[in-house]
Amino acid sequence: MSIEERNRYFDKLCSTQGLLWLGQNTNHIPPHPSVVEAMETSIRSGEFAAYAPPLGFEALRDGIVADLGVTGVSALVTEGGVSALAMICRARCRPGTNMVTTDPTWKWPCLFAEQAGAEVRQIPIYNPENEYRLTVEQLAATVDQDTAMIYLVDPNNPLGITYTRDEITAFIKIAESVGALFVHDCTYRDFASSHTPALTVTTKNVIVTSSFSKWLGLAGLRIGALLAEPDLMAECAAFAPGVLGASVIAQRAAQAGLAVKSEWMKTVIGINRANQDHIHEAVGKIPGMHLPIFPSQGNFLVIETVDAGVKPEALVECYRKKGIMIRQGTYHSHTFGHHFIKVSTSVPEEWVVRFCELLPEMMSEAKGAASVSAGQF
């Protein structure tokens, strides 16, 4: 598909009134009133007419660092977590170097590394024998002296597994052994029952990236961050595409979100877990369908369809026709994507109930689909 075709596909989704967004891990639970108030106050004051500070408002930067619970690091506010990852890849990846990550993973850092001229090495983890997780042995066998960075999204998108403190510590030691930067994408950490940001192990040659798109529901406002020791943060900031600062309105929303996070996330996590339970029950009634990982430590679930005789792309298209957006596995992995779909769970409960009610009908329809739309991206 061309970039124009992909854009038209998503424009059509955005223009579909009442579309149920169950495919992008975005949070559609009604926002906390104080977050809405902060945005409205910002708009009414007209402060959006001026640029924000290039690294972000100081209060927000301090709040991001405090939220992670680490000292001795600095935060750089970015236009979404993806911008943070783009500047990291541009800062460290070069021709003759390599970036190591998993398969499946989040696809865009792989593209950024390749654009910078680096080789991308993906370690297959879609394996029940290893509980769908990266092992220390796999990582050690893949890196070498040309490894510029190790990228780990944790909890993994799309699998929803997370790593222990001992595993994170071992991964960091492997990065240190070859002089590689360890990049820990913690976008989904707030949904996990337990999580160890790499910066809580060491601040040396480690970067954590985060996002307000998922836990706070600000995907359309584009705001995220990277955290690192001041010199390393400054190195990455030199490659920032958003040199005039992130959205003023988004930053005010993020500040307000951090102030109510402990209260807010109790509600979000409760809904997320209930929705995963609904899907677990519905999938269990369909012969051949199953959840390789349950519960997920993220705000999404991988659902295998291959043993039920259904192509993920066909099922995605059937649901799209019903006004429900889910995602096919090939978005995350060309090797393993034919096995599964991914469904977001940080959404109103009635959305997931609707998905579950339609599941038998959609599976039957997808089995008989003569062709699959080329519009899936």
C-alpha positions as CSV (number, residue, x, y, z in Angstrom):
1,M,0.0,0.0,0.0
2,S,1.1,3.5,-0.7
3,I,1.2,6.2,2.0
4,E,-1.8,7.8,0.3
5,E,-3.8,4.6,0.5
6,R,-2.9,4.1,4.1
7,N,-3.9,7.6,5.0
8,R,-7.2,7.3,3.2
9,Y,-7.8,4.0,5.1
10,F,-7.3,5.7,8.5
11,D,-9.2,8.8,7.4
12,K,-12.2,6.6,6.7
13,L,-11.9,5.0,10.1
14,C,-11.7,8.5,11.8
15,S,-14.7,9.6,9.8
16,T,-16.8,6.6,10.8
17,Q,-19.3,7.9,13.3
18,G,-19.5,5.8,16.5
19,L,-16.5,3.7,15.5
20,L,-15.3,1.4,18.4
21,W,-11.5,1.8,18.5
22,L,-10.3,-1.6,19.7
23,G,-7.0,-1.9,17.8
24,Q,-4.5,0.8,18.7
25,N,-4.1,0.3,22.5
26,T,-5.5,3.8,23.0
27,N,-7.5,4.7,26.1
28,H,-11.1,5.7,25.4
29,I,-12.3,5.7,29.0
30,P,-13.9,9.1,29.7
31,P,-11.1,11.4,31.0
32,H,-10.7,12.8,34.5
33,P,-12.6,16.1,34.8
34,S,-9.4,17.9,35.9
35,V,-7.6,16.9,32.7
36,V,-10.5,18.4,30.6
37,E,-10.5,21.5,32.7
38,A,-6.8,22.0,32.3
39,M,-7.1,21.8,28.5
40,E,-10.1,24.2,28.5
41,T,-8.2,26.7,30.7
42,S,-5.3,26.6,28.4
43,I,-7.4,27.2,25.4
44,R,-9.4,30.0,27.0
45,S,-6.2,31.8,28.1
46,G,-4.8,31.6,24.6
47,E,-1.4,30.4,25.7
48,F,-1.3,28.1,22.7
49,A,-0.3,31.1,20.6
50,A,3.2,30.9,21.9
51,Y,5.8,28.1,21.6
52,A,6.5,25.9,24.6
53,P,10.0,25.5,26.1
54,P,12.0,23.2,23.8
55,L,12.4,20.5,26.6
56,G,9.0,21.0,28.0
57,F,7.5,23.0,30.9
58,E,9.7,22.6,33.9
59,A,6.8,21.5,36.2
60,L,5.9,18.8,33.7
61,R,9.5,17.6,33.4
62,D,9.8,17.4,37.1
63,G,6.5,15.6,37.4
64,I,7.6,13.0,34.8
65,V,10.8,12.2,36.7
66,A,9.0,12.0,40.0
67,D,6.4,9.7,38.6
68,L,9.1,7.3,37.6
69,G,10.7,7.5,41.0
70,V,14.3,8.0,39.9
71,T,16.8,10.8,40.8
72,G,19.7,12.1,38.8
73,V,17.9,12.0,35.5
74,S,16.3,14.6,33.2
75,A,13.1,14.4,31.2
76,L,12.6,15.6,27.6
77,V,9.0,16.1,26.7
78,T,8.3,14.9,23.2
79,E,5.5,14.8,20.6
80,G,4.4,11.4,21.6
81,G,6.6,8.5,22.7
82,V,7.3,7.7,19.0
83,S,9.2,11.0,18.7
84,A,11.4,10.1,21.7
85,L,12.3,6.8,20.0
86,A,13.0,8.4,16.7
87,M,15.5,10.9,18.1
88,I,17.2,8.1,20.1
89,C,17.6,6.0,17.0
90,R,19.0,9.0,15.1
91,A,21.4,9.8,17.8
92,R,22.9,6.4,18.1
93,C,22.3,4.3,15.0
94,R,24.7,4.5,12.1
95,P,25.8,2.5,9.0
96,G,27.8,-0.5,10.3
97,T,25.9,-0.7,13.6
98,N,22.9,-2.8,14.6
99,M,19.9,-2.4,16.8
100,V,18.6,-5.5,18.7
101,T,15.0,-6.0,19.6
102,T,12.3,-8.7,19.7
103,D,9.9,-10.2,17.3
104,P,7.1,-9.2,17.9
105,T,7.8,-5.7,18.9
106,W,6.6,-2.2,18.2
107,K,7.5,-1.7,14.6
108,W,8.5,2.0,14.3
109,P,11.9,2.0,16.1
110,C,12.9,-0.7,13.6
111,L,12.1,1.7,10.8
112,F,13.9,4.6,12.5
113,A,17.1,2.4,13.0
114,E,17.0,1.3,9.4
115,Q,16.6,4.9,8.2
116,A,19.7,5.8,10.1
117,G,21.6,3.0,8.3
118,A,21.7,0.4,11.1
119,E,20.9,-3.3,10.7
120,V,17.9,-4.5,12.8
121,R,18.2,-7.8,14.5
122,Q,14.9,-9.2,15.8
123,I,14.9,-12.1,18.2
124,P,11.9,-14.4,17.9
125,I,9.9,-14.6,21.2
126,Y,6.6,-15.9,19.9
127,N,7.3,-19.2,21.6
128,P,5.3,-20.8,24.4
129,E,8.3,-22.8,25.5
130,N,9.9,-19.5,26.7
131,E,6.6,-18.1,27.8
132,Y,6.6,-15.6,24.9
133,R,9.5,-13.7,26.4
134,L,13.1,-12.7,25.6
135,T,15.6,-14.8,27.4
136,V,19.0,-13.7,28.7
137,E,20.7,-16.4,26.5
138,Q,18.9,-15.2,23.4
139,L,20.0,-11.6,23.9
140,A,23.6,-12.5,24.7
141,A,23.9,-14.6,21.6
142,T,22.6,-11.8,19.3
143,V,24.5,-8.7,20.4
144,D,28.1,-7.9,19.3
145,Q,30.6,-5.1,19.4
146,D,28.6,-3.3,16.6
147,T,25.4,-3.2,18.6
148,A,24.5,0.4,19.1
149,M,21.3,-0.1,21.0
150,I,19.0,-2.7,22.5
151,Y,15.3,-1.8,22.3
152,L,12.8,-3.4,24.6
153,V,9.1,-2.5,24.8
154,D,7.9,-3.7,28.2
155,P,5.2,-4.7,28.7
156,N,5.6,-6.1,25.2
157,N,3.3,-4.7,22.5
158,P,1.5,-6.8,21.4
159,L,2.0,-9.8,23.7
160,G,1.5,-8.1,27.1
161,I,4.3,-9.9,28.9
162,T,6.6,-8.0,31.3
163,Y,10.0,-8.7,32.7
164,T,11.3,-9.1,36.3
165,R,13.9,-6.9,37.9
166,D,16.4,-9.7,37.6
167,E,15.8,-10.0,33.9
168,I,16.1,-6.2,33.3
169,T,19.3,-6.2,35.3
170,A,20.7,-9.0,33.2
171,F,19.7,-7.3,29.9
172,I,21.5,-4.1,31.0
173,K,24.6,-6.0,31.9
174,I,24.6,-7.5,28.4
175,A,24.2,-4.0,26.9
176,E,27.2,-2.8,29.0
177,S,29.3,-5.8,27.8
178,V,29.2,-4.5,24.2
179,G,28.9,-0.8,24.9
180,A,25.3,-0.6,23.7
181,L,22.6,1.8,24.8
182,F,19.7,0.1,26.6
183,V,16.4,1.7,25.6
184,H,13.4,0.7,27.8
185,D,10.1,1.6,26.3
186,C,7.8,1.8,29.3
187,T,4.6,3.0,27.5
188,Y,2.4,0.4,29.1
189,R,4.0,0.1,32.5
190,D,1.0,1.6,34.3
191,F,-1.2,-1.3,33.3
192,A,1.2,-3.9,34.7
193,S,0.8,-5.5,38.1
194,S,4.5,-5.0,38.7
195,H,7.2,-3.4,36.6
196,T,10.8,-2.4,36.8
197,P,11.9,0.7,34.7
198,A,15.5,0.2,33.7
199,L,16.5,3.5,35.3
200,T,15.7,2.1,38.7
201,V,18.4,-0.4,38.1
202,T,21.1,2.0,36.8
203,T,21.1,5.4,35.1
204,K,24.3,4.7,33.2
205,N,23.8,4.4,29.4
206,V,20.0,3.7,29.9
207,I,17.1,5.6,28.5
208,V,13.4,5.1,29.4
209,T,10.7,6.3,27.1
210,S,7.1,6.9,28.1
211,S,3.8,8.1,26.7
212,F,0.6,9.8,27.8
213,S,-1.3,8.3,24.9
214,K,-2.2,5.1,26.6
215,W,-2.7,5.5,30.4
216,L,-4.1,9.0,30.1
217,G,-5.8,8.8,26.7
218,L,-4.0,11.6,25.0
219,A,-3.1,9.8,21.8
220,G,-4.5,12.5,19.5
221,L,-2.6,15.3,21.4
222,R,0.8,13.7,20.9
223,I,2.8,13.9,24.1
224,G,5.4,11.6,25.5
225,A,8.9,11.7,27.1
226,L,12.4,10.3,27.3
227,L,14.3,10.1,30.6
228,A,18.0,9.8,31.0
229,E,21.1,11.2,32.7
230,P,21.4,14.9,31.7
231,D,24.3,14.5,29.3
232,L,22.5,11.6,27.5
233,M,19.2,13.4,27.4
234,A,21.0,16.4,25.8
235,E,22.7,14.2,23.2
236,C,19.3,12.9,22.1
237,A,17.7,16.4,22.3
238,A,20.2,17.5,19.6
239,F,18.2,15.1,17.2
240,A,14.8,16.3,18.2
241,P,12.4,17.0,15.3
242,G,10.2,19.1,17.6
243,V,12.8,21.8,18.4
244,L,10.0,24.3,19.2
245,G,8.5,22.2,22.0
246,A,5.5,19.9,22.3
247,S,1.9,21.1,22.3
248,V,1.2,23.5,25.1
249,I,-2.4,22.2,25.5
250,A,-1.1,18.6,25.6
251,Q,1.5,19.5,28.3
252,R,-1.2,21.1,30.5
253,A,-3.3,18.0,30.1
254,A,-0.3,15.8,31.0
255,Q,0.4,17.9,34.1
256,A,-3.2,17.6,35.3
257,G,-3.1,13.8,34.6
258,L,0.0,13.3,36.7
259,A,-1.7,15.1,39.6
260,V,-4.6,12.6,39.7
261,K,-2.8,9.5,38.4
262,S,-3.0,7.4,41.5
263,E,-6.7,7.9,41.7
264,W,-7.4,7.8,37.9
265,M,-5.5,4.6,37.2
266,K,-7.5,2.6,39.8
267,T,-10.6,3.2,37.6
268,V,-8.7,2.5,34.3
269,I,-7.1,-0.7,35.6
270,G,-10.4,-2.0,36.9
271,I,-12.1,-1.5,33.6
272,N,-9.2,-2.9,31.7
273,R,-9.1,-6.1,33.7
274,A,-12.9,-6.6,33.5
275,N,-12.7,-6.2,29.7
276,Q,-9.9,-8.8,29.5
277,D,-12.1,-11.2,31.5
278,H,-15.0,-10.6,29.1
279,I,-12.8,-11.5,26.1
280,H,-11.3,-14.5,27.8
281,E,-14.7,-15.9,28.4
282,A,-15.9,-15.2,24.8
283,V,-12.8,-16.7,23.2
284,G,-13.1,-19.8,25.3
285,K,-16.4,-20.6,23.6
286,I,-14.9,-20.6,20.0
287,P,-13.2,-23.9,19.0
288,G,-9.6,-23.2,17.9
289,M,-9.4,-19.7,19.3
290,H,-7.3,-19.0,22.4
291,L,-5.3,-16.4,24.3
292,P,-1.6,-17.3,24.4
293,I,-1.1,-14.8,27.3
294,F,-3.8,-14.1,29.9
295,P,-4.0,-11.8,31.7
296,S,-2.1,-9.3,29.7
297,Q,0.1,-6.8,31.6
298,G,-0.9,-4.2,29.0
299,N,-4.2,-2.7,27.8
300,F,-4.6,-5.3,25.0
301,L,-4.9,-9.0,24.3
302,V,-3.5,-11.2,21.6
303,I,-6.1,-13.6,20.3
304,E,-4.9,-16.5,18.1
305,T,-7.2,-17.4,15.2
306,V,-5.1,-19.6,13.0
307,D,-6.2,-22.9,14.6
308,A,-9.8,-21.8,14.1
309,G,-9.2,-21.6,10.4
310,V,-9.5,-17.8,10.2
311,K,-7.0,-15.4,8.8
312,P,-6.5,-12.4,11.1
313,E,-6.9,-9.9,8.2
314,A,-10.3,-11.4,7.3
315,L,-11.6,-11.1,10.8
316,V,-10.3,-7.5,11.0
317,E,-12.3,-6.6,7.9
318,C,-15.4,-8.3,9.1
319,Y,-15.4,-6.3,12.3
320,R,-14.6,-3.1,10.4
321,K,-17.8,-3.5,8.5
322,K,-19.6,-3.6,11.8
323,G,-17.9,-0.3,13.0
324,I,-15.3,-1.9,15.1
325,M,-11.5,-1.4,14.6
326,I,-9.2,-4.3,15.7
327,R,-5.7,-5.0,14.5
328,Q,-4.1,-7.9,12.6
329,G,-0.9,-9.4,13.8
330,T,1.1,-8.5,10.8
331,Y,1.2,-4.9,12.0
332,H,3.6,-6.2,14.7
333,S,5.3,-9.2,13.0
334,H,5.7,-10.4,9.5
335,T,6.9,-13.8,10.8
336,F,4.2,-14.5,13.4
337,G,1.5,-12.0,12.5
338,H,-0.6,-14.6,10.6
339,H,-1.4,-16.3,14.0
340,F,-3.3,-13.5,15.7
341,I,-5.4,-10.4,16.1
342,K,-4.9,-7.8,18.8
343,V,-7.8,-6.2,20.8
344,S,-7.5,-3.1,23.0
345,T,-9.1,-3.3,26.4
346,S,-8.8,0.2,27.9
347,V,-12.1,1.2,26.5
348,P,-15.7,1.5,27.7
349,E,-17.0,-1.9,28.8
350,E,-19.9,-1.8,26.4
351,W,-17.4,-1.7,23.5
352,V,-15.9,-5.0,24.6
353,V,-19.3,-6.5,25.2
354,R,-20.2,-5.7,21.6
355,F,-17.0,-7.2,20.4
356,C,-17.7,-10.4,22.3
357,E,-21.4,-10.6,21.2
358,L,-20.3,-10.4,17.6
359,L,-17.4,-12.9,17.9
360,P,-19.2,-16.1,16.8
361,E,-20.8,-14.4,13.8
362,M,-17.6,-12.6,12.8
363,M,-15.6,-15.8,13.0
364,S,-18.1,-17.7,10.8
365,E,-18.2,-14.8,8.3
366,A,-14.4,-14.6,8.2
367,K,-14.0,-18.3,7.5
368,G,-16.1,-17.9,4.4
369,A,-14.4,-14.6,3.2
370,A,-13.4,-15.0,-0.4
371,S,-10.8,-12.2,-0.2
372,V,-9.3,-9.9,2.3
373,S,-9.2,-6.1,2.0
374,A,-5.9,-4.6,1.1
375,G,-6.7,-1.7,3.4
376,Q,-5.4,-3.2,6.6
377,F,-2.4,-1.3,8.0
